[in-house]
Structures are given as structure tokens and as C-alpha cells.
Amino acid sequence: MLRNIILIVTLGILAGGVHASELLTFPVVIRDGRIEPARLEVPAGRKIKLTIRNEGPGPCEFENLDLRVEKVLAPGASSFVVIHSLRPGSYKFFDEFHPHTSEMILIAK
């Protein structure tokens, strides 16, 4: 059993496995129907982590339909999403509960 665990860990390291704590991390705050920052530049071709904090009085739902990212947060809650390597381009995120006032453009360069 121990041999199998060591083999799995070794294969994960050799395959370039990266833990969420080792990822390039960007903070995102949602409050009063707005996402901050409204524009976020990240490196293309690299897995990233977005930490999301809901500072508003009601729930929020951080979402991008194309990337299949969706995270619902209660007021005062925090969480994160890991986004796999992105091609260069722009990706629109929004709060499903405030789709007309919330938008964040993530730009992969």
C-alpha cells in the first residue's frame, strides 16, 4: 500500500502536478453587485487560482459559462476556483444574481 502511495505521489510530481497552494493566485471580491477587479490580466498557458470573497449582504454566484466555472457564495463567505491553462484572449465572468451590473474581464496574455 505504501509503495502504491509513493508511486502515485512520484508520478504526480513527474507529470507536473501542482497543488492549489502552489498556483499563481489572484484575489476577487464581489460586493453590491460588482466584481473587483473589473479587469484582471493573467499569464496565458498557466494554471491559476482565483480566491473569491463575497463582501455583499446577499448571495453571489461567480460564473463563466465557456470555462464551466461556477461558485455560489453566501454573504461573508470565501472560496476559490482553479482555472486550467488558458489560451490568449478575453474571458467574461459575472455574478448570476446581478448579471447587469457585475462583470469581470479576465485577459490571458
C-alpha positions as CSV (number, residue, x, y, z in Angstrom):
1,M,0.0,0.0,0.0
2,L,2.8,2.5,1.0
3,R,4.6,1.6,-2.2
4,N,1.5,2.5,-4.3
5,I,1.1,5.8,-2.5
6,I,4.8,6.7,-3.1
7,L,4.4,5.7,-6.8
8,I,1.3,7.9,-7.1
9,V,3.0,10.9,-5.5
10,T,6.1,10.4,-7.6
11,L,4.0,10.2,-10.8
12,G,2.2,13.4,-9.8
13,I,5.4,15.2,-9.4
14,L,6.9,13.9,-12.6
15,A,3.7,14.7,-14.5
16,G,4.0,18.3,-13.4
17,G,1.3,18.1,-10.8
18,V,0.8,21.4,-9.0
19,H,-1.1,21.8,-5.8
20,A,-3.7,24.6,-5.5
21,S,-1.5,26.2,-2.8
22,E,1.4,26.5,-5.3
23,L,-0.6,28.2,-8.1
24,L,-0.3,31.8,-9.1
25,T,-3.2,33.3,-7.1
26,F,-5.4,36.4,-7.8
27,P,-8.0,37.8,-5.4
28,V,-11.5,38.6,-6.5
29,V,-14.1,40.5,-4.3
30,I,-17.8,40.6,-5.0
31,R,-19.9,43.3,-3.2
32,D,-23.1,45.2,-4.0
33,G,-23.5,43.6,-7.4
34,R,-20.0,44.4,-8.6
35,I,-16.9,42.3,-9.2
36,E,-13.5,43.7,-8.3
37,P,-11.2,44.0,-10.1
38,A,-13.3,44.6,-13.2
39,R,-10.3,43.7,-15.4
40,L,-7.7,41.1,-14.5
41,E,-4.6,40.2,-16.5
42,V,-3.2,36.7,-16.1
43,P,-0.5,34.7,-17.9
44,A,-1.7,32.6,-20.7
45,G,-0.7,28.9,-20.7
46,R,-0.6,28.7,-17.0
47,K,-3.0,27.2,-14.4
48,I,-4.2,29.9,-12.0
49,K,-6.2,30.1,-8.8
50,L,-8.8,32.8,-8.1
51,T,-9.7,33.4,-4.5
52,I,-13.3,34.8,-4.3
53,R,-14.7,36.7,-1.3
54,N,-18.4,37.8,-1.1
55,E,-18.4,41.0,0.9
56,G,-22.0,41.8,-0.1
57,P,-25.2,41.5,2.0
58,G,-26.7,38.7,-0.1
59,P,-25.5,35.6,-2.0
60,C,-23.5,35.8,-5.2
61,E,-22.6,33.3,-8.0
62,F,-19.3,33.8,-9.7
63,E,-19.6,32.3,-13.2
64,N,-18.1,31.9,-16.7
65,L,-20.2,29.7,-19.0
66,D,-17.5,28.9,-21.6
67,L,-15.0,27.8,-19.0
68,R,-17.7,26.0,-17.0
69,V,-16.7,27.8,-13.8
70,E,-19.4,28.4,-11.2
71,K,-19.1,29.2,-7.5
72,V,-22.0,30.2,-5.2
73,L,-21.1,32.1,-2.0
74,A,-23.2,33.1,0.9
75,P,-22.7,36.6,2.4
76,G,-19.3,36.8,4.1
77,A,-18.1,33.5,2.5
78,S,-14.8,32.9,0.7
79,S,-13.7,30.2,-1.6
80,F,-11.5,29.6,-4.7
81,V,-11.6,28.2,-8.2
82,V,-8.7,26.8,-10.2
83,I,-8.7,27.6,-13.9
84,H,-6.6,25.4,-16.2
85,S,-4.2,26.9,-18.7
86,L,-5.9,29.5,-20.8
87,R,-5.3,30.4,-24.4
88,P,-4.5,34.1,-25.0
89,G,-7.8,36.0,-25.1
90,S,-10.6,37.5,-23.0
91,Y,-13.0,35.6,-20.7
92,K,-16.1,37.2,-19.2
93,F,-17.1,36.4,-15.6
94,F,-20.3,37.7,-13.9
95,D,-22.4,37.4,-10.8
96,E,-25.5,35.4,-11.8
97,F,-27.5,37.2,-9.2
98,H,-26.5,40.6,-10.6
99,P,-25.9,40.0,-14.3
100,H,-26.5,43.5,-15.5
101,T,-24.1,45.3,-13.0
102,S,-21.4,42.7,-12.5
103,E,-18.7,41.9,-14.9
104,M,-15.0,40.9,-14.8
105,I,-12.9,40.5,-17.9
106,L,-10.1,38.1,-17.4
107,I,-7.4,38.7,-20.0
108,A,-4.9,35.9,-20.6
109,K,-1.6,37.2,-22.2
